Structures are given as structure tokens and as C-alpha cells.
Amino acid sequence: MEVCDEQVCDLFKRRSPKNVARLRRPFGAVKSLPAVDHGFRSPGCASARCTRGSIRAPRRGESRARSGRHDRRNPSAASDVASATILDDTPPALRMAATPDDANLPRAAARMMPAMGEWWVQQALQAAGYVYLFSWVFWVIFSICLHELAHGWTAIAQGDDTPVALGHMTMNPLVHMGPISLLVFALIGIAWGQMPVTPSRFVEGRLGEAKVAAAGPAMNLLLALAALTALGTLDALAGPRNSAAIVTHARTFLIAGGVLNLALMFLNLLPLLPLDGSSVLAGLSPAAARFYAREGVDRACLLGLVVVFWFGGRYLWAAAWTASYLWRDFIFGALT
């Protein structure tokens, strides 16, 4: 955003997260925009078109709508804030996210994480609306079910019929997640799943155990690539600034699936019990298997998992957003 005579617009003076999100281009598809003439000038401007959407405080006797501010007393009054800033037709969930070149990427991406003391459903509705909430709930349940099914399919390929014998080869979330996981998900937005296997039946022994454990994160990676490839294709065909409702909702749905599955993959690959990363490491290294078998290691890993959620969750989240944008931009660039 360029302001003539180095005047700082009022939107930057009130640098709240909401205002910063308005100025952020999630995909960076449009590198330059034509000048926008809103019929007013910033102080010191010699021409009405010497700025790109400058915003100033209202003069005495002038309406707030004309100055670029929204009039709260008159909700129907036209507001120039959206047109006076860099145009952004992406869904609200994307506007809240950080761009890969953002210097404060972890902090910005963390805004999409549930806030302490606030119900995550309410936060999702306030931040991005019902479409984002539906997308999030769908992708959490769908991804966990396929994650567990990937474990089961690989275990069956290793000669273990435990998943079939116990009736876990189904898409029913009650089977994979259970009522407790679904209840916790409804309350605090965290869920998990289980797939019963018998490692002693694997034909490849410890290597088979590593393959079974790696199948879950691999499924999350495939789901993320599918969603983000569809997102890049959608933007290439419909245009990155297409604001049609169906296109906007599709963007929200696809980016939610891509980011969530990448975050699940990164989390599950951590070498902490009971995550898949520890099973992969134990299957590939006998020394690691002996380490995880020691008394007290499981409790230490649980403590480490709590520390990761408390201090490192925002960085995992930021890594998922960054990887999502990179792959989306790669697909978009390849098709345009």
C-alpha cells in the first residue's frame, strides 16, 4: 500500500490483527494493482490518483462512509475500507492466515488456533463463518478415519487380520474415534483415533511395524496434496480474485483440508509416544526401540507432547500454512 508524501494511513495507526489481516494477500497472486480513485486525497497529495487506496480521517462535517470508515450507527452505509485497501477476494479463513513471506509467520498463523478460554466453535464462527466451521469438522473426522484406515490396510498387507476381525475397516467415526474423542472434539477441538493391530503378526517384523506406523501420516500427506492441488487448479481456472460465493466457499473448504492434514502429518511424525513417529523410529532402529521400552519414557513423552502443544503448536501450524501456500502456488503457476 503506497501513501503519498509518506503519510501513514489511519488503518496502519490502528494496527490491530483485524486491520493487518485486511492488508494481507494470502497467495500474492497479484503483485501490482491499478490506482484506485475514491474521490478524495491524502494530505499533501497533488493528484487524486497519487495513492493506491489511501485512507484518511474524516474532515469536519464529512461522513465517515466517504472518508473510508464504516459508520457503526448506520450499518447500511457504504464503506470504502475494502476497496481502499488492497483488494482481497479470498475467504475470511485465508485472510486471517499468514503469507509465506511474512516475518511474523508463527505469530500470524497462531491466530487460527483456538484461543484459551474461548469455545473453538464460537471462535471459528466469528472468524470465518459456517462454511469454515463445517469444513473444519468435516476434515477432522474424515482425515482421522482415513488415517486409521491407512494403518489398517498396511497391517492387512503385512499379514495381520486384527483390523478386520475387530470390525475397524469402516468409515464410521464412532469406530475409529469413539464417543470420548468425539466429545472432546466438540468441547475443545481436539480429537484422536485408534486402529488395533498385532505387530507380532507382521511378516516384516519391525520394518513392517515402521511401515504400518508411517501409513497414517502418508495418508494425511496425500489428502493435503489432493486438496491443495484442487485449490491451485480452482484458482487457475476461476481466477484467484473470483469472489463468487461457490468459488469462495470451495477455497475455504480446500485450504482447510490442506492445512489440517499437513498439520496432522507434522504432528504425528514427532518421535514422541504414542505418536506414529515413535513407532517409525522404533521400527527402523533397535536402539530407539529399547529406549522407548524403558520405564518412564512414556510419561516423559506425554509431558513432551504437552510442551509441544503449549509452546510449539503455533510453529507446527505455521509450517502447515507455509507448505500449503507453496504447493498451491506451484500448482497455480504450472497451470497459468
C-alpha positions as CSV (number, residue, x, y, z in Angstrom):
1,M,0.0,0.0,0.0
2,E,1.6,3.3,-1.1
3,V,0.8,6.6,0.6
4,C,2.0,9.8,-1.0
5,D,4.3,12.1,1.0
6,E,5.0,9.3,3.4
7,Q,1.7,9.8,5.2
8,V,0.7,6.9,7.4
9,C,-3.0,6.0,6.9
10,D,-5.3,5.6,9.7
11,L,-5.6,1.9,9.2
12,F,-1.9,1.4,10.0
13,K,-2.2,3.6,13.0
14,R,-4.8,1.2,14.4
15,R,-2.7,-1.8,13.7
16,S,-5.0,-4.4,15.2
17,P,-4.9,-8.1,13.9
18,K,-8.2,-7.4,12.1
19,N,-6.8,-4.4,10.2
20,V,-3.5,-6.2,9.4
21,A,-5.4,-9.1,8.0
22,R,-7.2,-6.7,5.6
23,L,-3.9,-5.7,4.1
24,R,-2.6,-9.1,3.7
25,R,-2.6,-11.0,0.4
26,P,-2.6,-14.7,1.3
27,F,-1.5,-16.0,-2.1
28,G,0.3,-13.0,-3.5
29,A,-1.1,-13.8,-7.0
30,V,-1.5,-10.1,-7.9
31,K,1.8,-8.3,-7.5
32,S,0.5,-4.8,-8.6
33,L,-2.9,-3.2,-8.7
34,P,-4.1,-0.2,-10.6
35,A,-4.5,3.1,-8.7
36,V,-8.0,3.5,-7.2
37,D,-9.7,6.8,-7.2
38,H,-12.1,7.2,-4.4
39,G,-12.7,10.9,-4.9
40,F,-10.5,12.1,-2.0
41,R,-6.9,12.8,-1.5
42,S,-4.5,12.1,1.3
43,P,-3.0,15.3,2.9
44,G,-0.3,16.7,0.7
45,C,-1.3,14.8,-2.5
46,A,-1.3,16.9,-5.7
47,S,-3.4,14.4,-7.5
48,A,-6.4,12.2,-6.6
49,R,-4.6,9.2,-8.1
50,C,-1.3,9.6,-6.3
51,T,-2.2,6.8,-3.9
52,R,-3.4,3.3,-4.1
53,G,-6.4,3.3,-1.9
54,S,-5.3,5.8,0.8
55,I,-7.5,6.2,3.8
56,R,-7.7,9.3,5.9
57,A,-9.6,10.5,8.9
58,P,-12.9,12.3,8.1
59,R,-12.9,16.1,7.9
60,R,-15.2,18.1,10.0
61,G,-18.7,17.8,8.7
62,E,-17.9,14.9,6.4
63,S,-19.5,11.4,6.7
64,R,-17.4,8.5,7.8
65,A,-18.5,6.4,4.9
66,R,-16.9,8.9,2.4
67,S,-13.6,9.0,4.4
68,G,-13.3,5.2,4.2
69,R,-14.6,4.3,7.7
70,H,-17.5,2.2,8.5
71,D,-20.3,4.0,10.2
72,R,-21.5,1.7,13.1
73,R,-24.6,3.8,13.7
74,N,-25.7,3.2,10.1
75,P,-24.9,-0.4,9.1
76,S,-26.3,0.1,5.6
77,A,-23.8,3.0,4.9
78,A,-21.3,2.2,2.2
79,S,-17.8,1.6,3.5
80,D,-14.7,2.1,1.4
81,V,-12.4,0.2,3.7
82,A,-12.5,-3.0,1.5
83,S,-11.9,-1.1,-1.7
84,A,-9.5,1.4,-0.2
85,T,-7.2,-1.4,0.9
86,I,-5.5,-4.0,-1.4
87,L,-8.4,-6.0,-2.9
88,D,-8.7,-9.4,-1.4
89,D,-11.5,-11.8,-2.5
90,T,-10.2,-14.8,-0.6
91,P,-12.4,-16.3,2.1
92,P,-12.0,-14.9,5.7
93,A,-10.2,-18.0,6.8
94,L,-7.5,-17.3,4.3
95,R,-7.3,-13.6,5.0
96,M,-6.5,-14.4,8.7
97,A,-3.6,-16.6,7.7
98,A,0.0,-15.5,7.2
99,T,1.8,-15.4,3.9
100,P,5.0,-17.3,3.4
101,D,7.0,-14.1,3.2
102,D,5.6,-12.8,6.5
103,A,8.3,-12.1,9.0
104,N,5.9,-12.9,11.9
105,L,4.6,-16.1,10.3
106,P,4.3,-18.2,13.5
107,R,2.5,-15.4,15.4
108,A,0.2,-14.7,12.5
109,A,-0.6,-18.4,11.8
110,A,-1.3,-18.9,15.5
111,R,-4.3,-16.7,15.2
112,M,-6.1,-19.6,13.6
113,M,-5.5,-21.8,16.7
114,P,-8.3,-21.9,19.3
115,A,-7.8,-19.2,21.9
116,M,-7.6,-20.1,25.6
117,G,-10.9,-19.5,27.4
118,E,-13.0,-19.4,24.3
119,W,-15.0,-22.2,22.7
120,W,-13.4,-23.1,19.4
121,V,-16.7,-23.4,17.6
122,Q,-17.6,-19.8,18.6
123,Q,-14.2,-18.6,17.5
124,A,-14.5,-20.3,14.2
125,L,-17.9,-18.8,13.5
126,Q,-16.7,-15.3,14.4
127,A,-13.5,-15.6,12.4
128,A,-14.7,-17.3,9.2
129,G,-18.4,-18.3,9.4
130,Y,-20.3,-21.5,9.0
131,V,-18.5,-22.7,5.9
132,Y,-15.2,-22.7,7.6
133,L,-16.7,-24.5,10.7
134,F,-18.3,-27.1,8.5
135,S,-15.0,-27.6,6.6
136,W,-13.0,-28.0,9.8
137,V,-15.4,-30.5,11.3
138,F,-15.6,-32.5,8.1
139,W,-11.8,-32.6,7.5
140,V,-11.0,-33.5,11.1
141,I,-13.4,-36.5,11.1
142,F,-12.7,-37.6,7.5
143,S,-8.9,-37.3,7.9
144,I,-8.7,-39.2,11.2
145,C,-10.9,-42.0,9.7
146,L,-8.7,-42.3,6.6
147,H,-5.5,-42.0,8.7
148,E,-6.6,-45.0,10.8
149,L,-7.8,-47.0,7.8
150,A,-4.3,-46.5,6.2
151,H,-2.8,-48.2,9.3
152,G,-5.3,-51.0,8.9
153,W,-4.7,-51.5,5.2
154,T,-1.0,-51.7,5.7
155,A,-1.4,-54.0,8.6
156,I,-3.5,-56.4,6.5
157,A,-0.8,-56.2,3.8
158,Q,1.6,-57.3,6.5
159,G,-0.4,-60.4,7.3
160,D,-2.3,-59.1,10.3
161,D,-6.1,-59.5,10.2
162,T,-6.8,-57.9,13.5
163,P,-8.4,-54.7,12.0
164,V,-10.8,-56.9,10.1
165,A,-11.5,-59.3,13.0
166,L,-12.4,-56.3,15.3
167,G,-14.5,-54.6,12.7
168,H,-12.4,-51.5,12.3
169,M,-12.2,-51.5,8.5
170,T,-15.1,-49.0,8.2
171,M,-15.6,-45.2,7.7
172,N,-17.7,-45.0,10.8
173,P,-16.1,-42.3,13.0
174,L,-17.6,-43.9,16.2
175,V,-15.5,-47.0,15.5
176,H,-12.2,-45.1,14.9
177,M,-12.6,-42.2,17.3
178,G,-15.0,-43.4,19.9
179,P,-17.5,-41.3,21.8
180,I,-14.9,-39.8,24.2
181,S,-12.8,-38.5,21.3
182,L,-15.9,-37.0,19.6
183,L,-17.0,-35.4,22.9
184,V,-13.6,-33.9,23.5
185,F,-13.5,-32.7,19.9
186,A,-16.9,-31.0,20.4
187,L,-15.7,-29.3,23.6
188,I,-12.1,-28.2,22.8
189,G,-11.5,-29.1,19.2
190,I,-9.0,-31.9,19.8
191,A,-9.6,-35.5,18.5
192,W,-7.8,-38.7,18.0
193,G,-8.3,-42.2,16.7
194,Q,-7.1,-45.8,17.1
195,M,-6.5,-48.8,14.9
196,P,-5.9,-52.2,16.7
197,V,-3.1,-54.2,15.2
198,T,-0.9,-57.1,16.3
199,P,2.8,-56.3,15.4
200,S,3.9,-59.8,16.2
201,R,2.0,-61.0,13.1
202,F,3.7,-58.6,10.7
203,V,5.7,-60.6,8.0
204,E,8.5,-58.0,8.0
205,G,8.8,-57.7,11.8
206,R,10.0,-54.3,13.0
207,L,10.2,-53.0,9.4
208,G,6.6,-53.9,9.0
209,E,5.8,-52.0,12.2
210,A,7.5,-48.9,10.8
211,K,5.5,-49.2,7.5
212,V,2.2,-49.5,9.3
213,A,3.0,-46.5,11.5
214,A,4.1,-44.4,8.5
215,A,1.0,-45.2,6.5
216,G,-1.1,-42.8,8.6
217,P,1.0,-39.7,8.1
218,A,1.4,-40.7,4.4
219,M,-2.4,-40.7,4.1
220,N,-2.5,-37.2,5.6
221,L,0.1,-36.1,3.1
222,L,-2.0,-37.5,0.1
223,L,-5.1,-35.8,1.4
224,A,-3.3,-32.5,1.7
225,L,-1.8,-32.7,-1.7
226,A,-5.2,-33.6,-3.2
227,A,-6.9,-30.6,-1.5
228,L,-4.2,-28.1,-2.3
229,T,-3.8,-29.3,-5.9
230,A,-7.6,-28.8,-6.3
231,L,-7.2,-25.3,-4.8
232,G,-4.5,-24.3,-7.2
233,T,-6.5,-25.7,-10.1
234,L,-9.6,-23.8,-9.0
235,D,-7.7,-20.5,-8.8
236,A,-6.1,-21.1,-12.2
237,L,-9.5,-21.8,-13.8
238,A,-11.7,-19.4,-11.9
239,G,-9.1,-16.7,-11.2
240,P,-7.5,-16.0,-7.8
241,R,-9.8,-12.9,-7.3
242,N,-13.1,-14.5,-8.2
243,S,-15.5,-13.6,-5.5
244,A,-18.4,-15.8,-6.5
245,A,-19.9,-17.5,-3.4
246,I,-19.4,-21.0,-4.6
247,V,-15.8,-20.3,-5.5
248,T,-15.1,-18.6,-2.2
249,H,-16.7,-21.5,-0.2
250,A,-14.7,-24.0,-2.3
251,R,-11.5,-22.2,-1.4
252,T,-12.3,-22.2,2.3
253,F,-13.1,-25.9,2.1
254,L,-9.9,-26.9,0.2
255,I,-7.5,-24.8,2.2
256,A,-8.9,-26.1,5.5
257,G,-8.3,-29.7,4.3
258,G,-4.8,-29.0,3.1
259,V,-3.6,-27.1,6.1
260,L,-5.2,-29.5,8.6
261,N,-3.8,-32.6,7.0
262,L,-0.3,-31.2,6.8
263,A,-0.5,-30.2,10.5
264,L,-1.7,-33.7,11.4
265,M,1.2,-35.2,9.4
266,F,3.8,-33.0,11.1
267,L,2.4,-33.7,14.5
268,N,2.2,-37.5,14.0
269,L,5.8,-37.7,12.8
270,L,7.1,-36.3,16.0
271,P,9.2,-39.0,17.8
272,L,7.0,-39.0,20.9
273,L,4.9,-41.8,22.3
274,P,2.2,-42.6,21.4
275,L,2.6,-40.7,18.0
276,D,3.4,-42.6,14.8
277,G,6.8,-41.0,14.6
278,S,8.0,-43.0,17.7
279,S,6.8,-46.3,16.1
280,V,8.5,-45.5,12.8
281,L,11.8,-44.7,14.7
282,A,11.5,-47.8,16.8
283,G,10.8,-50.0,13.8
284,L,13.9,-48.7,12.0
285,S,16.3,-48.6,15.0
286,P,16.7,-51.3,17.6
287,A,18.4,-48.8,19.9
288,A,15.3,-46.5,19.6
289,A,13.0,-49.4,20.4
290,R,15.0,-50.2,23.5
291,F,14.9,-46.6,24.6
292,Y,11.1,-46.4,24.2
293,A,10.7,-49.6,26.2
294,R,12.4,-48.1,29.2
295,E,10.3,-47.3,32.3
296,G,9.2,-43.8,32.5
297,V,9.8,-42.9,28.9
298,D,6.1,-43.0,28.0
299,R,5.3,-40.5,30.8
300,A,8.2,-38.2,29.7
301,C,6.9,-38.4,26.1
302,L,3.4,-37.4,27.2
303,L,4.9,-34.4,29.1
304,G,6.9,-33.5,25.9
305,L,3.7,-33.7,23.9
306,V,2.0,-31.2,26.3
307,V,5.0,-28.9,25.9
308,V,4.8,-29.2,22.1
309,F,1.1,-28.3,22.2
310,W,1.7,-25.4,24.6
311,F,4.8,-23.8,23.1
312,G,5.3,-25.3,19.6
313,G,1.8,-25.7,18.3
314,R,2.0,-22.3,16.6
315,Y,5.1,-23.3,14.7
316,L,3.6,-26.6,13.5
317,W,0.6,-24.6,12.4
318,A,2.8,-22.0,10.6
319,A,4.7,-24.8,8.9
320,A,1.5,-26.3,7.6
321,W,0.3,-22.9,6.3
322,T,3.6,-22.2,4.6
323,A,3.8,-25.6,2.9
324,S,0.1,-25.2,1.8
325,Y,0.8,-21.9,0.1
326,L,4.0,-23.2,-1.5
327,W,2.2,-26.2,-3.1
328,R,-0.8,-24.1,-4.1
329,D,1.4,-21.5,-5.7
330,F,3.3,-24.3,-7.5
331,I,0.1,-25.7,-9.0
332,F,-1.2,-22.3,-9.8
333,G,2.0,-21.3,-11.5
334,A,2.2,-24.5,-13.5
335,L,-1.4,-24.0,-14.9
336,T,-1.1,-20.3,-15.7
